[in-house]
Amino acid sequence: MELLEWLPDSPEILPLTVHFMKKHNLLPNDAIILSTCKKYGIRALASHDADFSRPCQAEDIHLLSTVEEFIHYKASLSSS
């Protein structure tokens, strides 16, 4: 399994980005990140940016802000 994967551009990202900017009051860069997660089914986002806290919760994306959260999330994937 690769740790990183380059994702292609998608025309669906821009309208979703604008939607998340309005819905969650996100800055454009943050909204692009959240839009990309939703578009490609990314279930977890590693970030120390507290601006993602509520949007990730609302969009059912796990926000991993600490090493402990990352380890716990990774372990939950292994036990599934």
N, C-alpha and C positions, 0 to 999 in steps of 0.2 A: 504494500500500500504506500503510495506517495504521500508525503506530508503536505505538499502544496500542489495545486493544480491551477493552471491558467484558464480562466473562463472567457469565452468569447463575448464580444459586445452583443447586445440585444436591443432591438428597437423598443422592447417592452420596458426597459429600465427607466427611460426618461419620464413617461407618464406616471409610473409607480413612484419615482423619486419626488415628483411634484405633489403627488397624493400624500406621501409620508411627510413632506415638508409642512403641508397644511394640517394634516391630522395630528401629528406629534410635535409640531413646532420645531422641527429639526433644521439645522444648517444644511446646505446642499451636500457637502461631502459626507456628512453623517447619513443623510437620506439616501445617497447613492449606495453606501455600504449596506444599509438595511434593505433597500430594494434588491440588491444583488443577492443577499441571503434569501429573501422570499422567492425570487425568480428561480434560483437554482436549488431550492430545498435545503439550504444550509441550516442546520438545526442549532448550532452554537456559534457564538461570536466572542472572541477573546479581546477584551478592551478594558482599560482603566477609565474610560470616558463615562462619567455618571449620566451624561445626556442620553445614553442608550438604555438606562434602567427601565423606565416605563414603556418606551416603545417596544423593546424586546419582549417584555412581559405581555404586552397587548398583542403582539404578533406571534406569540408562542415560539420564541427563540431564546435559548439559554444564554444568558450573559455570564461569561466567565471572567471575573475581575481579579481573582487570586490564583495562586498556584494550587491551593487546596481545592478550590472549585473546579479547576481543570482536572486534577487527579480524580476527584469524585465523579465528574462527568464521564471521564474516560473509563473508570471502573464500571459505571452503570451501563456503558455500551458493551463491555465485555461480558457482563452477567446477563444480558438480554438474549 
